[in-house]
């Protein structure tokens, strides 16, 4: 095959290869079996190059959305295999894209006679399998399937010549929220709860494209009423427990595909409420209390002057900014809410796709803004 012509592919290949080599070694040391094959830098660069050029093509005017996985047919369960493997060419990939654009379908890529070829499709991948996904025109995400729960964890985001390598060490910063740890693949809220609903809500909020805010408050505590405008137009009484009821089901019930579909619909419904002007208020048990809520400064509280901002990307240090530097009205009000209600969390998605989680940091004695959009793509 020809050398990659997308320069960023070669530039990022070594860093990505080190990530997979490290995690595969650690998994083997823990006794994990059926692990994916480690990709070499040439394989990584070639697959990224093909994905990038395919992302710039159009098939009947539509941008391709494709997920590639470096996996052999023997390591994929119930694979759909082509009689004749396809070359890893952008034109061929763009033509095939409409058949495999649904979530969960991956094109299987493996070496045959020294060349990388597309052998078919699969829905099942071994842990720590190298995956690259075409998200937008020139926008690619490198990820892997984690173990043991199968959640995909982002490794790098490539957009044109911009490279963002996810920094897993960000999970070790003081007061790091569980949702950020979950996105980094290092925290699952216990073995019995292999989903972090806020992660799914955040992703769904980004998808509806209207922006929104969700406030998470302690169950059974009404102090948050001091930080919102009354009357609340869309107050919910009694609290709606559809999502919390789903999460209370047994581990055996949660393995059923029907439960997973119900959870997805419930998450999308909750995220859809965030498109209404104002914020959604839920408890930390995922009970819906209100939506369309207007935030105000609590009586006697002072305006927020400084916010600590971090992004879990290598080379990105902490910054101290004014709230006005973060974004629009949603961000300003979310900062003030968390400043006044220090046991609450605020999750804000912008119309442009930026997503920020706000939480009070006792370590810094300030509101800490965690920018997580690179982890949600």
SULTAMO-V549822 format. One record per run of one state. SS is the DSSP state (H for helix, E for strand, C for the rest). FROM is the first residue (numbers start at 1). TO is the last residue. If there is no record, write none. Layout:
BEGIN
SS;FROM;TO  SS;FROM;TO
END
This chain:
BEGIN
C;1;6  H;7;29  C;30;34  E;35;35  C;36;40  H;41;55  C;56;57  E;58;59  C;60;61  E;62;63  C;64;66  E;67;70  C;71;72  H;73;75  C;76;79  E;80;87  C;88;89  H;90;99  C;100;105  E;106;112  C;113;114  E;115;122  C;123;126  E;127;127  C;128;129  E;130;136  C;137;138  E;139;145  C;146;151  E;152;159  C;160;161  E;162;166  C;167;167  H;168;172  C;173;177  H;178;183  C;184;196  H;197;208  C;209;211  E;212;217  C;218;222  H;223;227  E;228;228  C;229;233  E;234;240  C;241;241  H;242;247  C;248;250  H;251;254  C;255;256  H;257;273  C;274;278  E;279;283  C;284;287  E;288;293  C;294;294  E;295;295  C;296;306  E;307;311  C;312;312  E;313;313  C;314;318  E;319;321  C;322;322  H;323;325  C;326;328  H;329;340  C;341;344  E;345;349  C;350;354  E;355;361  C;362;365  E;366;371  C;372;372  H;373;376  C;377;377
END
